[in-house]
Amino acid sequence: MTELDEDVAGQFVSTLQDWVKREVLPCAAEYEKADRYPEHLVRQMKDFGLFGARIPAEYGGLGVDVRTYSRIIEELAYGWMSLAGILNTHTIAATLIHRHGTDDQKQRLLPDMATGERRAAFSLSEPDAGSDTRAIRCQAVRDGDEYVVNGTKMWVTNGERAAIVALAARTDEGVTCFIVEKEPGTTSGGISVSRHIEKLGYKGLETVEMSYVDHRIPSSAVLGGPSGVGKGLHYILGSLELGRINVAARALGVARAALDASMNYAQERETFGVPIIEHQAIAFKLADMATKVEASRLLVYSAADKFERGDRADVEAGMAKLFASETALEVATEAMRIHGGYGYTTDFPVERYYRDAPLMIIGEGTNEIQRMVIARGLVARWKEAQS
Ligand SMILES: Cc1cc2nc3c(=O)[nH]c(=O)nc-3n(C[C@H](O)[C@H](O)[C@H](O)COP(=O)(O)OP(=O)(O)OC[C@H]3O[C@@H](n4cnc5c(N)ncnc54)[C@H](O)[C@@H]3O)c2cc1C
């Protein structure tokens, strides 16, 4: 997907950057404190075409390349990480449909997804199945032309507002990915939002537990049609590479915001007659923070470019996600130290970065799992190179 040329992509990102400064930064703290969904910002994100960012033009999307998409995510997260979260599950679902969907699924769903008219959630995790996807228990049993779904899914970000859910459920043939269409809201057929999960950060958008009780879906909802039955995990793990690049880009945005806040503060705050940036202990912190932010950016771009070329990018996406998320956590903590006591108050945004950053070490596969993915990939590539 490379339908925006480089200059246009650059202008697009810079327009978004201005929008974030003008519209997001002034209200993010208020919305986050109230844990309120930013309807007006989502409307503007729709107008920008962001929900169709990775959907090709033939379905009404912008079709931007992965690097540009990463820059979009970085800018959103710079303003407020939750905005990137509103987009992320939608993009994963759109990617699954575009890569593996039948013609009918693509024609029918992608145009409405591109405009953001119908937004999507991604539902893999369960109460007892997070890292261990083999433990998935949600079941879809074939009954004539339909499947009957029963089970509980956990951590469904955007689950309530979604009109489409990419759902992983167990079938006789293994895990299958279903594209479930539903009404936005707390109930739809046999689907109900059984719990709103209270979170440390990542506020303003819902992360919910969803229960399926004898919920019937047509067999045409199997991603990829009849040949997609049992291939759900294969499809999902492939698109999680994009999800991981996305989380890395989000971490980069939060880290950059924490660094900028610290640069500002360190030049304004004076102790012992000089701005604190003139104390070497503070200047060195900033030097380390800036170096790691830059290294995160390069890892994100390298993984994005590899994914874009269609190469296997599991190792690169894992490295970008691992490094950028650990950096975000470290930079957010250092930002708080630089702000002294004020960093611990809600007067400054660094406390939000400090609460938002840890999600990135967990989401789209914890960093322990990333290390396993990276190590496994290294061994496979090593063996390949030797043979
Ligand atoms: C705010 C939020 C939003 C989320 N949104 C979504 C969403 O939209 N859709 C979705 O499907 N999921 C979502 N998730 C779920 C997320 O992907 C999982 O939480 C994550 O994969 C970890 O699973 P778990 O919480 O069950 O932890 P567990 O798998 O129980 O892991 C617990 C600990 O054990 C470690 N561990 C587990 N297995 C191993 C191993 N083999 N070796 C070494 N260490 C191991 C883990 O790294 C972790 O430290 C979300 C989570 C959060 C917190």
Ligand as a Chemical Component Dictionary entry (heavy atoms), coordinates in Angstrom:
data_LIG
# 
_chem_comp.id                   LIG 
_chem_comp.type                 NON-POLYMER 
_chem_comp.pdbx_formal_charge   0 
_chem_comp.three_letter_code    LIG 
# 
loop_
_chem_comp_atom.comp_id 
_chem_comp_atom.atom_id 
_chem_comp_atom.alt_atom_id 
_chem_comp_atom.type_symbol 
_chem_comp_atom.charge 
_chem_comp_atom.model_Cartn_x 
_chem_comp_atom.model_Cartn_y 
_chem_comp_atom.model_Cartn_z 
_chem_comp_atom.pdbx_ordinal 
LIG C1  C1  C 0 -5.483 -2.044  28.482 1  
LIG C2  C2  C 0 -5.387 -3.301  27.686 2  
LIG C3  C3  C 0 -5.977 -3.378  26.450 3  
LIG C4  C4  C 0 -5.940 -4.580  25.739 4  
LIG N1  N1  N 0 -6.596 -4.648  24.530 5  
LIG C5  C5  C 0 -6.706 -5.845  23.900 6  
LIG C6  C6  C 0 -7.508 -5.985  22.729 7  
LIG O1  O1  O 0 -8.072 -5.020  22.222 8  
LIG N2  N2  N 0 -7.662 -7.231  22.193 9  
LIG C7  C7  C 0 -7.050 -8.338  22.723 10 
LIG O2  O2  O 0 -7.220 -9.428  22.180 11 
LIG N3  N3  N 0 -6.255 -8.241  23.824 12 
LIG C8  C8  C 0 -6.076 -7.018  24.423 13 
LIG N4  N4  N 0 -5.290 -6.903  25.555 14 
LIG C9  C9  C 0 -4.706 -8.121  26.128 15 
LIG C10 C10 C 0 -3.204 -8.198  26.075 16 
LIG O3  O3  O 0 -2.794 -8.503  24.777 17 
LIG C11 C11 C 0 -2.778 -9.249  27.119 18 
LIG O4  O4  O 0 -2.991 -8.680  28.394 19 
LIG C12 C12 C 0 -1.347 -9.679  26.953 20 
LIG O5  O5  O 0 -1.189 -10.435 25.797 21 
LIG C13 C13 C 0 -0.863 -10.507 28.164 22 
LIG O6  O6  O 0 -1.751 -11.516 28.475 23 
LIG P1  P1  P 0 -2.224 -11.715 30.000 24 
LIG O7  O7  O 0 -2.670 -10.405 30.504 25 
LIG O8  O8  O 0 -3.167 -12.844 30.029 26 
LIG O9  O9  O 0 -0.898 -12.099 30.787 27 
LIG P2  P2  P 0 -0.301 -13.580 30.959 28 
LIG O10 O10 O 0 -0.218 -14.255 29.640 29 
LIG O11 O11 O 0 -1.039 -14.279 32.032 30 
LIG O12 O12 O 0 1.161  -13.250 31.464 31 
LIG C14 C14 C 0 1.483  -12.946 32.833 32 
LIG C15 C15 C 0 2.995  -12.759 32.928 33 
LIG O13 O13 O 0 3.660  -13.978 32.595 34 
LIG C16 C16 C 0 4.571  -13.763 31.528 35 
LIG N5  N5  N 0 4.586  -14.950 30.667 36 
LIG C17 C17 C 0 3.538  -15.621 30.136 37 
LIG N6  N6  N 0 3.946  -16.688 29.428 38 
LIG C18 C18 C 0 5.293  -16.688 29.499 39 
LIG C19 C19 C 0 6.328  -17.539 28.969 40 
LIG N7  N7  N 0 6.049  -18.589 28.180 41 
LIG N8  N8  N 0 7.615  -17.249 29.264 42 
LIG C20 C20 C 0 7.921  -16.166 30.040 43 
LIG N9  N9  N 0 7.004  -15.340 30.562 44 
LIG C21 C21 C 0 5.715  -15.587 30.295 45 
LIG C22 C22 C 0 4.045  -12.554 30.798 46 
LIG O14 O14 O 0 5.054  -11.902 30.044 47 
LIG C23 C23 C 0 3.541  -11.707 31.962 48 
LIG O15 O15 O 0 4.641  -11.061 32.556 49 
LIG C24 C24 C 0 -5.265 -5.702  26.264 50 
LIG C25 C25 C 0 -4.619 -5.605  27.508 51 
LIG C26 C26 C 0 -4.678 -4.428  28.225 52 
LIG C27 C27 C 0 -4.014 -4.365  29.568 53 
# 
loop_
_chem_comp_bond.comp_id 
_chem_comp_bond.atom_id_1 
_chem_comp_bond.atom_id_2 
_chem_comp_bond.value_order 
_chem_comp_bond.pdbx_ordinal 
LIG C1  C2  SING 1  
LIG C2  C3  SING 2  
LIG C2  C26 DOUB 3  
LIG C3  C4  DOUB 4  
LIG C4  N1  SING 5  
LIG C4  C24 SING 6  
LIG N1  C5  DOUB 7  
LIG C5  C6  SING 8  
LIG C5  C8  SING 9  
LIG C6  O1  DOUB 10 
LIG C6  N2  SING 11 
LIG N2  C7  SING 12 
LIG C7  O2  DOUB 13 
LIG C7  N3  SING 14 
LIG N3  C8  DOUB 15 
LIG C8  N4  SING 16 
LIG N4  C9  SING 17 
LIG N4  C24 SING 18 
LIG C9  C10 SING 19 
LIG C10 O3  SING 20 
LIG C10 C11 SING 21 
LIG C11 O4  SING 22 
LIG C11 C12 SING 23 
LIG C12 O5  SING 24 
LIG C12 C13 SING 25 
LIG C13 O6  SING 26 
LIG O6  P1  SING 27 
LIG P1  O7  DOUB 28 
LIG P1  O8  SING 29 
LIG P1  O9  SING 30 
LIG O9  P2  SING 31 
LIG P2  O10 DOUB 32 
LIG P2  O11 SING 33 
LIG P2  O12 SING 34 
LIG O12 C14 SING 35 
LIG C14 C15 SING 36 
LIG C15 O13 SING 37 
LIG C15 C23 SING 38 
LIG O13 C16 SING 39 
LIG C16 N5  SING 40 
LIG C16 C22 SING 41 
LIG N5  C17 SING 42 
LIG N5  C21 SING 43 
LIG C17 N6  DOUB 44 
LIG N6  C18 SING 45 
LIG C18 C19 SING 46 
LIG C18 C21 DOUB 47 
LIG C19 N7  SING 48 
LIG C19 N8  DOUB 49 
LIG N8  C20 SING 50 
LIG C20 N9  DOUB 51 
LIG N9  C21 SING 52 
LIG C22 O14 SING 53 
LIG C22 C23 SING 54 
LIG C23 O15 SING 55 
LIG C24 C25 DOUB 56 
LIG C25 C26 SING 57 
LIG C26 C27 SING 58 
# 
